[in-house]
């Protein structure tokens, strides 16, 4: 009767271990980092940056106390796990003795080893709860601080950085990469530390229990772990292909849904649906292959592990027959050997996870160390009582950082007198919007200077310049998915409701805003999709006027509007321009006739300048542009 009981106990323990191993095998599908959908197919990904341990330490140091406590608790749980097979063997020995005929004393004899084992189980459960809870807190704190620091760093970068970097890639760094790094960090502490301790401790226990059986295990185990690692690597490669295919399908869906108006306008719904279905079908085929591979891996793992159990019982039975091993020792050996196998499997999976986590963290830290060429703050300012708004471009040359060999402006000079409107016109691509971008210090000139009331704007505080001096209104105003009140207040967060209402009245927006059921509390939708073009433009004007700027930049502010909306917006712009220096950039020349000065930009220089009438009389480039319209 003893042998079936030992087999039953061994089978139960083996079943639990096999399930753990199979779980780690299946994890190769889940743990793989999805392919970055922002990298075009066929384009090689850049080399991975080195991991910045010093920067990581700055995030980890505030959590050092909690982390140390989690490490101690994890070590304690691992050491108790090493002790469990020995206690379980002692209990089996008592059960075996009682099974030989000492039934009346069974409860008294089994009480002490059973209670000892129960106490260890309870203590292990408490330690496990403690270190997992502490690691969760440490991981979330570190990940949260990294996200905050990365978002703040990204907001500080130059506009040129965003020209060269995809927004989707930055969002991936903020979300998926930090999440991957956090998961790897927690696993390295919990699973890595625990599995390593258990492997060493259980090997010592195995040798003390039976050197002969330990030798047999040492021969069989490396082959099993090596085969598992080889198959696991193949499955991870197949999983990455499946995830890359999912990413391709995601890109198709994102583009189609994000540009649904264009899709609808060209009646391309069926074509986009077919394209998406084809990508999903290819993804499904790869996932099915992956599922078959995991199924085969699990089946072979089950067979191999049970084979080791069977071999252990066979050899152990021989040793028991020769009184070299007790039933309890055999049970202890079985459980300890399964613990070693499970720990080694966890370490094998963990290594790949840690490598991916370090790569994700390195990409995040690479962005965290970036410093903008133009800092957000720092520099002088001009007192409000002496600010006049005279702007001069002195022999400015400029090439975009993404196109260094293509000069946009060459020896560009222009003066904007205080409280006057200066319009810049010219062919598309001539550098008109670039002039506005340089004035906002989105970029730095490659040569020349730009002055405000005689002071080089490179010596002025950029935040003061953008936040208090310059108001910017573009052709496509960007609104945030919040209320109209908050969108207008974005120009001056501390503004009162009365100031917001006054800015809206000046922008010809108060009337239509109050016509909405929720008035100023109306949510405008993502990028203001709930409003018409003219309404969005007037809210943008109100936002710019709220900070009462001395300089106003109007970049194609009415070119995308119909005639009725243009009249309403133009009235608001005319009102906004009163008493301010205005830089007006326009393609539609009908909007600039009243400008005090019109500069015609061609090949990066001012080709001619004057009033509307003066330029027409000259019959130069401006006159030709008028004729073309």
C-alpha positions as CSV (number, residue, x, y, z in Angstrom):
1,X,0.0,0.0,0.0
2,X,2.9,2.4,0.5
3,X,4.1,2.5,-3.1
4,X,0.7,3.7,-4.5
5,X,0.5,6.4,-1.9
6,X,4.0,7.6,-2.8
7,X,3.2,7.5,-6.4
8,X,0.0,9.5,-5.8
9,X,1.8,12.2,-3.8
10,X,4.5,12.3,-6.4
11,X,2.0,12.6,-9.2
12,X,0.2,15.4,-7.5
13,X,3.4,17.4,-7.0
14,X,4.5,16.7,-10.5
15,X,1.2,17.9,-11.9
16,X,1.5,21.2,-10.2
17,X,5.1,21.6,-11.4
18,X,4.2,20.7,-15.0
19,X,1.4,23.3,-14.9
20,X,4.0,25.9,-13.8
21,X,6.4,24.9,-16.5
22,X,3.7,25.0,-19.1
23,X,2.6,28.4,-17.9
24,X,6.1,29.7,-18.5
25,X,6.2,28.1,-21.9
26,X,3.0,29.7,-22.9
27,X,4.4,33.0,-21.5
28,X,6.7,33.3,-24.5
29,X,3.7,34.4,-26.5
30,X,2.6,37.0,-24.0
31,X,5.9,38.4,-23.0
32,X,7.2,39.3,-26.5
33,X,7.3,43.0,-27.1
34,X,5.0,44.0,-29.9
35,X,6.7,45.4,-32.9
36,X,6.9,49.1,-33.0
37,X,4.2,50.1,-35.6
38,X,5.9,53.4,-36.1
39,X,8.8,51.8,-37.9
40,X,8.0,51.3,-41.6
41,X,8.3,47.7,-42.9
42,X,11.7,46.9,-44.4
43,X,13.5,49.7,-42.5
44,X,16.1,48.4,-40.1
45,X,15.6,49.5,-36.5
46,X,18.4,51.6,-35.1
47,X,21.0,50.1,-32.8
48,X,19.9,49.7,-29.2
49,X,21.4,52.4,-26.9
50,X,23.3,51.2,-23.7
51,X,21.3,51.0,-20.5
52,X,22.0,54.0,-18.3
53,X,22.4,52.4,-14.8
54,X,23.2,55.7,-13.2
55,X,20.0,57.3,-14.4
56,X,18.0,54.2,-13.3
57,X,19.5,54.6,-9.8
58,X,18.1,58.1,-9.5
59,X,14.6,56.6,-9.9
60,X,15.3,53.6,-7.7
61,X,17.0,55.3,-4.8
62,X,13.8,56.8,-3.3
63,X,12.3,53.3,-3.2
64,X,15.4,51.6,-1.7
65,X,13.9,50.9,1.7
66,X,10.8,49.2,0.3
67,X,12.9,47.4,-2.3
68,X,15.3,46.1,0.4
69,X,12.3,44.8,2.4
70,X,10.9,43.1,-0.7
71,X,14.2,41.4,-1.4
72,X,14.5,40.1,2.2
73,X,10.9,38.8,2.1
74,X,11.5,37.2,-1.3
75,X,14.7,35.5,0.0
76,X,12.7,34.3,3.1
77,X,10.0,32.8,0.9
78,X,12.6,31.1,-1.3
79,X,14.4,29.5,1.7
80,X,11.1,28.3,3.1
81,X,10.3,26.8,-0.2
82,X,13.6,24.9,0.0
83,X,12.6,23.6,3.5
84,X,9.2,22.4,2.4
85,X,10.3,19.2,0.6
86,X,12.2,18.1,3.7
87,X,9.2,18.7,6.0
88,X,7.0,16.9,3.5
89,X,9.3,13.9,3.5
90,X,9.2,13.8,7.3
91,X,5.4,13.8,7.2
92,X,5.5,11.0,4.6
93,X,7.8,8.9,6.9
94,X,5.3,9.3,9.7
95,X,2.4,8.3,7.4
96,X,4.4,5.3,6.2
97,X,5.2,4.1,9.8
98,X,1.5,4.4,10.7
99,X,0.5,2.5,7.6
100,X,2.6,-0.5,8.8
101,X,0.3,-1.1,11.8
102,X,0.6,1.8,14.3
103,X,-2.9,3.2,13.5
104,X,-3.9,4.0,17.1
105,X,-1.1,6.6,17.4
106,X,-1.5,8.1,13.9
107,X,-3.1,11.4,15.0
108,X,-0.6,12.0,17.8
109,X,2.4,11.1,15.6
110,X,1.3,13.1,12.5
111,X,0.3,16.2,14.5
112,X,3.8,17.6,15.0
113,X,5.1,17.3,11.4
114,X,1.8,18.4,9.9
115,X,1.5,21.5,12.1
116,X,5.2,22.3,11.3
117,X,4.5,22.0,7.6
118,X,1.3,24.0,7.9
119,X,3.1,26.8,9.8
120,X,5.7,26.9,7.0
121,X,3.0,27.1,4.4
122,X,1.3,30.0,6.2
123,X,4.6,31.9,6.8
124,X,5.5,31.4,3.1
125,X,2.1,32.8,2.1
126,X,2.6,35.9,4.3
127,X,6.1,36.5,3.0
128,X,4.9,36.0,-0.6
129,X,2.1,38.5,-0.1
130,X,4.6,40.9,1.5
131,X,7.2,40.9,-1.2
132,X,4.7,41.0,-4.1
133,X,2.8,43.9,-2.5
134,X,6.1,45.8,-1.9
135,X,7.4,45.1,-5.4
136,X,4.1,46.3,-6.9
137,X,4.4,49.5,-5.0
138,X,8.1,50.0,-5.9
139,X,7.4,49.1,-9.6
140,X,4.5,51.5,-9.9
141,X,6.4,54.3,-8.2
142,X,9.4,53.9,-10.4
143,X,7.3,53.5,-13.6
144,X,5.1,56.5,-12.6
145,X,8.2,58.7,-12.0
146,X,9.8,57.6,-15.2
147,X,6.6,58.4,-17.2
148,X,6.4,61.9,-15.6
149,X,10.0,62.6,-16.2
150,X,9.8,61.4,-19.8
151,X,6.7,63.4,-20.6
152,X,8.2,66.5,-19.1
153,X,11.4,65.9,-21.1
154,X,9.6,65.4,-24.3
155,X,7.6,68.6,-23.8
156,X,10.9,70.5,-23.4
157,X,12.4,69.3,-26.7
158,X,12.8,71.5,-29.7
159,X,10.2,71.4,-32.5
160,X,13.0,70.0,-34.7
161,X,13.0,66.9,-32.5
162,X,9.3,66.3,-33.3
163,X,10.0,66.9,-37.0
164,X,12.4,64.0,-37.0
165,X,10.6,61.6,-34.5
166,X,7.3,59.9,-35.0
167,X,4.6,60.7,-32.4
168,X,3.6,57.1,-32.3
169,X,7.2,56.1,-31.3
170,X,7.2,58.6,-28.4
171,X,3.8,57.3,-27.2
172,X,5.2,53.8,-27.3
173,X,8.1,54.9,-25.1
174,X,5.7,56.5,-22.7
175,X,3.5,53.5,-22.4
176,X,4.6,50.1,-23.7
177,X,8.4,50.5,-23.1
178,X,8.0,51.7,-19.5
179,X,5.4,49.0,-18.9
180,X,7.8,46.3,-20.3
181,X,10.7,47.7,-18.2
182,X,8.5,47.7,-15.0
183,X,7.4,44.1,-15.5
184,X,10.9,42.9,-16.2
185,X,12.2,44.8,-13.1
186,X,9.6,43.2,-10.8
187,X,10.1,39.7,-12.3
188,X,13.9,40.0,-11.9
189,X,13.5,40.7,-8.2
190,X,10.7,38.3,-7.4
191,X,11.1,35.3,-9.8
192,X,14.9,35.7,-10.4
193,X,15.9,36.0,-6.8
194,X,13.4,33.3,-5.7
195,X,14.3,30.8,-8.5
196,X,18.0,31.3,-8.0
197,X,17.8,30.7,-4.3
198,X,15.5,27.7,-4.7
199,X,17.8,26.1,-7.3
200,X,20.9,26.4,-5.1
201,X,19.1,25.4,-1.9
202,X,17.2,22.4,-3.4
203,X,20.4,21.1,-5.1
204,X,22.1,21.0,-1.7
205,X,19.0,19.2,-0.2
206,X,19.0,16.7,-3.1
207,X,22.7,15.9,-2.5
208,X,22.1,15.4,1.2
209,X,19.1,13.2,0.6
210,X,20.7,10.9,-2.1
211,X,23.9,11.5,-3.9
212,X,23.1,8.7,-6.4
213,X,19.7,10.1,-7.4
214,X,21.2,13.6,-7.6
215,X,23.8,12.3,-10.1
216,X,21.0,10.8,-12.2
217,X,19.2,14.1,-12.1
218,X,22.3,16.1,-13.1
219,X,22.7,13.9,-16.1
220,X,19.0,14.3,-17.3
221,X,18.2,17.8,-16.3
222,X,20.6,19.8,-18.5
223,X,19.4,18.0,-21.6
224,X,15.8,18.8,-20.7
225,X,16.5,22.5,-20.0
226,X,18.6,22.9,-23.1
227,X,15.9,21.4,-25.3
228,X,13.3,23.5,-23.7
229,X,15.4,26.7,-24.2
230,X,15.9,25.8,-27.9
231,X,12.2,25.2,-28.5
232,X,11.3,28.3,-26.5
233,X,13.6,30.5,-28.6
234,X,11.9,29.2,-31.7
235,X,8.5,29.9,-30.3
236,X,9.6,33.4,-29.2
237,X,10.7,34.1,-32.8
238,X,7.4,32.8,-34.1
239,X,5.6,34.9,-31.5
240,X,7.5,38.0,-32.6
241,X,6.4,37.4,-36.2
242,X,2.8,37.1,-35.1
243,X,3.0,40.3,-33.1
244,X,4.6,42.2,-36.0
245,X,1.7,41.0,-38.2
246,X,-0.8,42.2,-35.5
247,X,1.1,45.6,-35.5
248,X,0.6,45.8,-39.3
249,X,-3.1,45.2,-39.0
250,X,-3.2,47.8,-36.2
251,X,-1.6,50.4,-38.5
252,X,-4.1,49.7,-41.2
253,X,-7.0,50.1,-38.7
254,X,-5.5,53.2,-37.1
255,X,-5.0,55.0,-40.5
256,X,-8.5,54.0,-41.8
257,X,-10.4,55.0,-38.6
258,X,-8.2,58.1,-38.0
259,X,-8.9,59.3,-41.6
260,X,-12.5,58.1,-41.8
261,X,-13.7,61.2,-43.5
262,X,-11.2,60.7,-46.4
263,X,-12.1,57.0,-46.6
264,X,-15.8,58.0,-46.8
265,X,-15.2,60.8,-49.3
266,X,-13.6,58.3,-51.7
267,X,-16.0,55.4,-51.0
268,X,-13.0,53.2,-50.0
269,X,-14.7,51.4,-47.1
270,X,-14.7,48.0,-48.8
271,X,-11.1,48.4,-50.0
272,X,-9.9,49.3,-46.5
273,X,-12.0,46.4,-45.0
274,X,-10.4,43.9,-47.4
275,X,-6.9,45.2,-46.6
276,X,-7.5,44.9,-42.9
277,X,-9.0,41.5,-43.2
278,X,-6.0,40.3,-45.2
279,X,-3.6,41.5,-42.5
280,X,-5.8,39.9,-39.8
281,X,-5.9,36.6,-41.7
282,X,-2.1,36.5,-42.0
283,X,-1.9,37.3,-38.3
284,X,-4.3,34.4,-37.6
285,X,-2.2,32.0,-39.6
286,X,0.9,32.9,-37.7
287,X,-0.9,32.7,-34.4
288,X,-2.3,29.2,-35.2
289,X,1.3,28.0,-36.0
290,X,2.4,29.5,-32.7
291,X,-0.5,27.7,-30.9
292,X,0.6,24.4,-32.5
293,X,4.2,25.0,-31.5
294,X,3.2,25.7,-27.9
295,X,0.9,22.7,-27.8
296,X,3.8,20.5,-29.0
297,X,6.1,22.1,-26.5
298,X,3.7,21.5,-23.6
299,X,3.2,17.9,-24.6
300,X,6.9,17.2,-24.9
301,X,7.5,19.0,-21.6
302,X,4.8,16.9,-19.9
303,X,6.3,13.7,-21.3
304,X,9.9,14.6,-20.3
305,X,9.0,15.7,-16.8
306,X,6.9,12.6,-16.1
307,X,9.7,10.5,-17.5
308,X,12.1,12.0,-15.0
309,X,9.6,11.3,-12.2
310,X,9.2,7.7,-13.4
311,X,13.0,7.2,-13.5
312,X,13.4,8.8,-10.1
313,X,10.7,6.5,-8.6
314,X,12.3,3.4,-10.3
315,X,15.8,4.1,-9.1
316,X,14.5,5.4,-5.7
317,X,12.5,2.2,-5.3
318,X,15.6,0.2,-5.8
319,X,17.4,2.3,-3.1
320,X,14.4,1.8,-0.8
321,X,14.6,-1.9,-1.3
322,X,18.2,-1.8,-0.2
323,X,17.3,0.4,2.8
324,X,19.4,3.2,1.4
325,X,16.4,5.6,1.2
326,X,13.3,6.0,3.2
327,X,9.8,6.7,1.6
328,X,9.9,10.2,3.0
329,X,13.3,10.9,1.6
330,X,12.1,9.7,-1.8
331,X,9.1,12.0,-1.6
332,X,11.4,14.9,-0.5
333,X,13.7,14.2,-3.5
334,X,10.8,14.2,-5.9
335,X,9.4,17.5,-4.7
336,X,12.8,19.1,-4.5
337,X,13.8,17.9,-8.0
338,X,10.6,19.3,-9.4
339,X,11.3,22.6,-7.7
340,X,14.7,22.7,-9.3
341,X,13.3,22.0,-12.7
342,X,10.6,24.7,-12.3
343,X,13.1,27.2,-11.1
344,X,15.5,26.6,-14.0
345,X,12.6,26.9,-16.4
346,X,11.6,30.2,-14.8
347,X,15.2,31.5,-15.1
348,X,15.3,30.5,-18.7
349,X,12.2,32.5,-19.5
350,X,13.2,35.3,-17.2
351,X,16.5,35.9,-19.1
352,X,14.7,36.7,-22.3
353,X,12.2,38.9,-20.4
354,X,15.1,40.8,-18.6
355,X,16.9,41.4,-21.9
356,X,13.7,42.9,-23.4
357,X,13.1,44.9,-20.3
358,X,16.7,46.3,-20.4
359,X,16.3,47.2,-24.1
360,X,13.0,49.0,-23.3
361,X,14.5,50.9,-20.4
362,X,17.5,51.9,-22.5
363,X,15.2,53.4,-25.1
364,X,13.4,55.4,-22.4
365,X,16.6,56.6,-20.7
366,X,18.0,57.6,-24.1
367,X,15.1,60.1,-24.4
368,X,15.4,61.2,-20.8
369,X,19.0,62.4,-21.4
370,X,18.1,64.6,-24.3
371,X,18.6,68.3,-23.8
372,X,16.9,70.9,-26.1
373,X,19.0,73.4,-28.0
374,X,16.6,76.1,-26.9
375,X,15.7,75.7,-23.2
376,X,12.1,76.5,-22.2
377,X,13.2,79.0,-19.6
378,X,16.2,81.3,-19.0
379,X,17.1,84.7,-20.3
380,X,15.9,88.2,-20.0
381,X,12.6,90.0,-20.6
382,X,11.4,93.4,-21.5
383,X,9.2,95.2,-18.9
384,X,5.6,95.5,-20.0
385,X,5.6,99.3,-19.8
386,X,8.5,99.6,-22.2
387,X,7.5,96.8,-24.6
388,X,6.7,98.3,-28.0
389,X,6.7,95.3,-30.4
390,X,9.3,96.4,-33.0
391,X,10.7,93.2,-34.7
392,X,13.7,93.2,-37.0
393,X,15.1,90.2,-39.0
394,X,18.7,91.0,-39.7
395,X,20.3,88.9,-42.6
396,X,18.6,85.7,-41.4
397,X,19.5,82.4,-43.1
398,X,17.9,79.1,-42.1
399,X,17.7,75.4,-43.1
400,X,15.4,72.9,-41.4
401,X,17.4,70.3,-39.3
402,X,15.8,67.5,-41.3
403,X,17.0,69.1,-44.6
404,X,20.3,70.7,-43.7
405,X,21.4,71.1,-47.4
406,X,18.2,72.9,-48.5
407,X,18.2,76.6,-47.4
408,X,14.7,78.0,-46.9
409,X,15.8,81.5,-46.0
410,X,18.9,83.2,-47.3
411,X,20.0,86.7,-46.1
412,X,16.4,87.5,-45.2
413,X,15.9,91.0,-43.7
414,X,12.6,92.6,-42.7
415,X,11.4,95.1,-40.1
416,X,7.9,95.0,-38.4
417,X,7.2,98.5,-37.0
418,X,5.3,98.7,-33.7
419,X,1.5,98.5,-33.9
420,X,1.5,98.0,-37.7
421,X,0.5,95.0,-39.9
422,X,3.1,93.5,-42.1
423,X,2.1,90.9,-44.6
424,X,4.3,88.3,-46.2
425,X,3.3,86.8,-49.5
426,X,4.9,84.6,-52.0
427,X,4.8,81.2,-53.7
428,X,4.3,78.0,-51.7
429,X,7.5,76.7,-50.2
430,X,9.1,80.1,-50.2
431,X,9.6,80.2,-46.4
432,X,6.6,82.3,-45.2
433,X,5.6,80.0,-42.4
434,X,9.3,79.6,-41.5
435,X,9.5,83.3,-40.7
436,X,6.8,82.8,-38.1
437,X,8.4,79.7,-36.7
438,X,11.7,81.5,-36.2
439,X,10.0,84.4,-34.5
440,X,8.4,82.0,-32.1
441,X,11.9,80.4,-31.6
442,X,10.6,77.0,-32.7
443,X,13.9,76.9,-34.5
444,X,17.2,78.9,-34.3
445,X,18.5,80.7,-37.4
446,X,21.7,79.3,-38.9
447,X,22.9,82.8,-39.5
448,X,21.7,86.3,-38.6
449,X,19.6,87.6,-35.7
450,X,16.0,88.5,-34.8
451,X,15.5,91.4,-32.4
452,X,12.5,92.5,-30.4
453,X,12.8,96.2,-29.5
454,X,16.5,96.0,-30.2
455,X,17.2,92.9,-28.1
456,X,18.2,89.6,-29.7
457,X,15.3,87.2,-29.0
458,X,18.0,84.5,-28.4
459,X,18.8,86.4,-25.2
460,X,15.2,86.5,-24.1
461,X,13.3,84.0,-22.0
462,X,11.5,81.7,-24.5
463,X,8.6,81.0,-22.1
464,X,8.0,84.8,-21.6
465,X,8.3,85.4,-25.3
466,X,5.7,82.7,-26.3
467,X,3.5,83.0,-23.2
468,X,3.2,86.8,-22.9
469,X,4.5,88.6,-26.0
470,X,3.4,86.5,-29.1
471,X,0.0,85.3,-30.0
472,X,-0.1,82.6,-32.7
473,X,-3.1,81.7,-34.9
474,X,-2.6,79.1,-37.6
475,X,-4.6,77.9,-40.5
476,X,-5.6,74.7,-38.8
477,X,-6.3,75.6,-35.1
478,X,-5.7,72.8,-32.7
479,X,-8.3,72.4,-29.9
480,X,-8.1,70.0,-27.1
481,X,-10.9,67.5,-26.2
482,X,-12.2,69.5,-23.4
483,X,-14.7,72.4,-22.9
484,X,-14.7,75.6,-24.8
485,X,-13.9,77.4,-21.6
486,X,-10.8,75.4,-20.9
487,X,-9.7,75.7,-24.6
488,X,-9.8,79.5,-24.4
489,X,-8.2,79.5,-21.0
490,X,-5.3,77.5,-22.4
491,X,-3.7,80.8,-23.4
492,X,-3.8,82.0,-19.8
493,X,-4.6,79.3,-17.2
494,X,-5.0,81.8,-14.4
495,X,-7.6,83.9,-16.3
496,X,-11.0,84.5,-14.7
497,X,-14.3,83.6,-16.4
498,X,-14.9,87.3,-17.1
499,X,-11.6,87.6,-19.0
500,X,-12.5,84.5,-21.0
501,X,-15.9,86.0,-21.9
502,X,-14.3,89.2,-23.0
503,X,-11.7,87.5,-25.1
504,X,-14.5,85.5,-26.8
505,X,-16.5,88.7,-27.5
506,X,-13.4,90.3,-29.1
507,X,-13.0,87.2,-31.2
508,X,-16.7,87.2,-32.4
509,X,-17.2,83.9,-30.6
510,X,-19.4,84.7,-27.6
511,X,-22.6,84.6,-29.6
512,X,-22.3,81.1,-31.1
513,X,-20.8,79.7,-27.9
514,X,-23.8,80.8,-25.8
515,X,-26.1,79.3,-28.4
516,X,-25.0,75.8,-27.5
517,X,-27.0,74.1,-24.7
518,X,-24.0,73.8,-22.5
519,X,-22.5,77.2,-23.5
520,X,-18.9,77.6,-22.5
521,X,-19.0,74.1,-20.9
522,X,-19.6,72.5,-24.3
523,X,-17.0,69.7,-25.0
524,X,-15.5,70.3,-28.5
525,X,-14.5,66.7,-29.2
526,X,-11.1,65.4,-30.3
527,X,-9.3,68.3,-32.1
528,X,-12.5,70.2,-32.1
529,X,-14.4,68.0,-34.4
530,X,-17.8,69.1,-32.9
531,X,-17.2,72.6,-34.3
532,X,-17.1,74.1,-37.7
533,X,-13.9,75.6,-39.2
534,X,-15.0,79.1,-38.5
535,X,-16.0,78.4,-34.9
536,X,-12.7,76.7,-34.2
537,X,-10.8,79.6,-35.7
538,X,-12.6,82.1,-33.5
539,X,-12.0,80.1,-30.4
540,X,-8.3,80.0,-31.4
541,X,-8.4,83.8,-31.8
542,X,-10.0,84.2,-28.3
543,X,-7.3,81.9,-26.9
544,X,-4.6,84.1,-28.4
545,X,-6.2,87.4,-27.3
546,X,-6.7,86.2,-23.7
547,X,-3.0,86.7,-22.9
548,X,-3.1,90.2,-24.6
549,X,0.0,89.7,-26.8
550,X,2.0,92.6,-28.1
551,X,2.7,90.7,-31.3
552,X,0.2,88.7,-33.3
553,X,1.1,86.1,-35.9
554,X,-1.6,85.1,-38.3
555,X,-0.5,82.2,-40.5
556,X,-3.1,81.6,-43.2
557,X,-5.8,82.2,-40.6
558,X,-8.7,82.4,-43.0
559,X,-7.6,80.4,-46.1
560,X,-9.5,77.3,-45.2
561,X,-12.9,79.0,-44.5
562,X,-15.9,79.7,-46.6
563,X,-17.0,83.3,-47.4
564,X,-19.4,83.7,-44.5
565,X,-17.1,82.2,-41.9
566,X,-14.2,84.2,-43.4
567,X,-16.1,87.4,-42.9
568,X,-16.8,86.6,-39.2
569,X,-13.2,85.6,-38.6
570,X,-11.8,88.6,-40.5
571,X,-13.8,91.0,-38.4
572,X,-12.4,89.3,-35.3
573,X,-8.9,89.5,-36.7
574,X,-9.2,93.2,-37.6
575,X,-10.4,93.9,-34.0
576,X,-7.5,91.8,-32.6
577,X,-4.9,93.6,-34.7
578,X,-5.7,97.0,-33.2
579,X,-2.8,98.3,-31.2
580,X,-0.6,95.3,-31.9
581,X,2.3,94.4,-34.2
582,X,0.9,91.9,-36.6
583,X,2.7,89.5,-38.9
584,X,0.3,88.3,-41.5
585,X,1.0,85.3,-43.7
586,X,-1.4,84.6,-46.5
587,X,-1.9,83.0,-49.9
588,X,-5.2,84.7,-50.6
589,X,-4.0,88.2,-51.4
590,X,-7.5,89.7,-50.9
591,X,-6.9,89.5,-47.1
592,X,-3.8,91.6,-47.0
593,X,-4.8,94.7,-49.0
594,X,-5.1,96.8,-45.9
595,X,-1.6,95.8,-44.5
596,X,0.7,98.7,-43.8
597,X,3.6,96.8,-45.5
598,X,3.6,93.8,-47.8
599,X,6.8,91.9,-48.3
600,X,7.0,89.5,-51.2
601,X,9.2,86.5,-50.4
602,X,10.9,84.6,-53.2
603,X,13.9,82.2,-53.0
604,X,14.3,82.9,-49.3
605,X,14.7,86.7,-49.6
606,X,12.5,89.8,-49.8
607,X,12.1,90.3,-53.5
608,X,10.0,93.6,-53.1
609,X,8.1,95.4,-50.4
610,X,5.6,98.2,-50.2
611,X,1.9,98.9,-49.9
612,X,-0.7,97.1,-52.1
613,X,-0.9,100.1,-54.4
614,X,2.8,100.6,-54.6
615,X,3.5,97.0,-55.5
616,X,0.8,97.0,-58.2
617,X,2.3,100.1,-59.8
618,X,5.7,98.4,-60.0
619,X,4.3,95.5,-61.9
620,X,6.7,93.0,-60.3
621,X,6.2,89.6,-58.7
622,X,3.3,90.8,-56.4
623,X,1.4,92.1,-59.5
624,X,1.9,88.7,-61.2
625,X,0.6,86.9,-58.0
626,X,-2.5,89.2,-58.1
627,X,-3.1,88.4,-61.7
628,X,-2.8,84.7,-61.1
629,X,-5.6,84.9,-58.5
